[in-house]
Each structure stands twice: as C-alpha cells, then as structure tokens.
Amino acid sequence: MLGRGRTFLARTRAFSTSIYVEGVHWRTDGIRLRESFEKFGPVTQACILPASADTMFLSGCVTFEDSEDALRAMLAMNGQELDGRIVKVDYFDGDLDM
C-alpha cells in the first residue's frame, strides 16, 4: 500500500521510459520529435517508426532517461498539436532497437 503524501509521479517509477506518439506529421523527423519532447526531461532516443502501407499517419517513439519525465510528457502532449497534427501519446511497449 502506498503511503500518504507520495505523489502520483512517485508511484509510477516502475513504468516505461519510452512513449509512443501517434499521428505524427509526415514532415516531422526524429530531430524535431526530440526537440518537442526535451522540455520534459533528457531524451536518450527519438525516432520516427516506419509507416505501414495501410496507414496515412506516421508514429514515433521517444525514450527518456527517467520514467517520471516520460509520464509528464505523455500527460502534457496527449491530444496536443505537433507540427499541425493532433497527436496521441501513450506508453510504448515495443522495442526501439531498429
């Protein structure tokens, strides 16, 4: 059981440091993606994932040094505009080794 006074962020330390960004503009690259998320904390990796033939939108992944930064970024950027597109942001449970 969690003690009183512990913040929501402190309770999420076991979560991933990687987030998934869906709906990325086709002109957005990994550098721009990194720049957009660095305000939430140090980013170790940012990449645009290869598009499949059946989708119109790109997606990307951003990995932070700290899971609390990933959570902050996810909460702040989900539903926000990035390069003219509204993006959906959630935890990433895949593999970034590409």
N, C-alpha and C positions, 0 to 999 in steps of 0.2 A: 504494500500500500504506500502511496506517495504521501510524504509529509506535507503539512500545511506550509504555505509560503513559498513552495517551489513553483517556479514559473512554468508556463506551458512549454517554452523553449527548452528548459532544463529537462523536462520529461521526454523529450524527443531525441535524445542523444543516440539512440540505437537506430535511428532512421538513416537512410541513404544520404550520401553527399552528392548524388547525381540527380538532376532533374531533366525531365522531358519537356520540350517546347514544341507544341503542335500548331500548325497554321502559319509557319514562317514564310515571309515574302520570298519569292524566287531570287530576288537580288541581294538578299541578306546572306552574308558569308560568315564563316567561323569567327573572323576577327570582329565583325560588327556584333555578332551574338555575344562574344566575350565582353566587349565594351559595354553592352547593355546590361550585363549582369554583374560586372565587377563592383558596382556601387554597393552590393550586398555583402561582399567579402572576397577574399582571394580566390581566384578561379584557377584551377590546375589544368583544365581542358575544356574546350568548347568546339563543337563540330556540327556541321550540317549532315544529316543522315541521307543516304542515297534514296531518291524517290522511287516509288514503285510505279508501274505503268498505269495502275488504276486510281491514282490519286492526283488531285490538282494542287495540293498544298505540300510544302516541304515541312520537315520537322528537324529538330536539333536536340542536342544534349549538352548540358553544362555540368561540369563537376567542380565542386568547391572543396577547399581544404577542410571545412567544418560543416557538419550536418545542420547546425543551427543557422548558418548562412544560407544553406540550401532551402531550409524551411522558410526563412524570411523572404528569399527571392520568390519562392513558389507562391506564398501568400500575397505578396505585393504585385507580382506580374501576371498572375492568372486573370484573364479577362481584360487585360490592358492592351493598348496598341503598341506594336513594334514595327516600325517601317511601313506604316499604313495598313497593317493587318492586326486583327484582334487575335491574340494567341491564348492557347490553353496550356497551363503549366501544371505538371504533376511529378511525383517521384518517378525516376527512371529505374527500371529493374532489369535492364538489359546489360550488354557488355559493350564498353566503349573501345575495346581493342580492335581497331579497324585497319 
